[in-house]
């Protein structure tokens, strides 16, 4: 199994990176499964072992946004050389995200000639993200189309994404399957009185169960403007804590549009990279907001459902598919979320606890890492999930 497209393991904890880390961890002693994982590097090349996976560094030049495309092409070329040199029979090359469409036909031919198969995980709708200019968005859409055309299998992490691939590219009759992203189902290892947690609360001016929370990338399509505007419109006595890597340009844009700086309840509290602390902060939130509307199964949503009892989600198909009846839903219609916040503030504690039980059961049933790893094992060894 050759995996291309994550930044690498260990220590780079984005969505794909966590996925590859968990997959290699759960399959570490599995007979018949040997992973070869591309790892992006600014300065060095070389090979090392992690979770019994062969991790190979790919040195990438500093060429701006084109880095990701360069990296995937270079990593795939390295995979092909290794397969050829070691005469590996029936290799599977799994590419995460649709960045290299113009090169897909070439790699399909080469991998097939070596007796292998090309699998692709399309991620979400990269071409819809507001951060990209119109020409870049057009490239991402064409790239998605070409990778779908030339892949042996599209492994989609959401049912809605699989449906989209099958319908949008019906002319290519794509082979697809659905295997979700995973999440932790355990509580944080930090105690309620851990100094790390108490210091964070003191520094941010927060207290347990006193705040609504959002954790995510600071981009327009995650609907920060709607969440902030509607929270300001609500009568809530709680705070709204935003854990995100703030972009000054977008922050200033939001300030001008919403004047959130005049509302002391709105608190941008920086980033939290300590996994146990972040999990504990989620557990102590009164409620969690999720405004993502672009992409498949979102890791931050799974983590919220696994940790926070009361979850208020934007009511798009991707989010409803994941949470089902374990969350409350809002739309971007003016006043809708504000009314839901006021309703949430007045909810009976027992009702909130019941939603929390349902959310954790949903994660355990369909999104545990063990469940996901078992499905991938079946796919990679037997061609089915």
Secondary structure, DSSP 4 states (H G I P E B T S, - for coil): -EEESS--TTT--SHHHHHHHHHHHHTTT-TT---EEEEEESS--EEEEETTEEEEEEE----GGGHHHHHHHHHHHHHHHHHHHHT-TT-EEEEESS--HHHHHHHHHHHHHTT-EEEEE--S-GGG-TTS-HHHHHHHHHHHHHHHHH-SEEEESSHHHHHHHHHHTGGGT--EEE----B--SPPSS-TT-HHHHHHHHHHT--TT-EEEEES---GGG-HHHHHHHHHHS---SEEEEES---HHHHHHHHHHH-GGG-TTEEE------HHHHHHHHHT-SEEEE---SSSS-HHHHHHHHH-S-EEEE--HHHHHHHGGGSEEE-SSTTHHHHHHHHHHT--HHHHHHHHHHHHHHHHHHTBHHHHHHHHHHHHHHS--
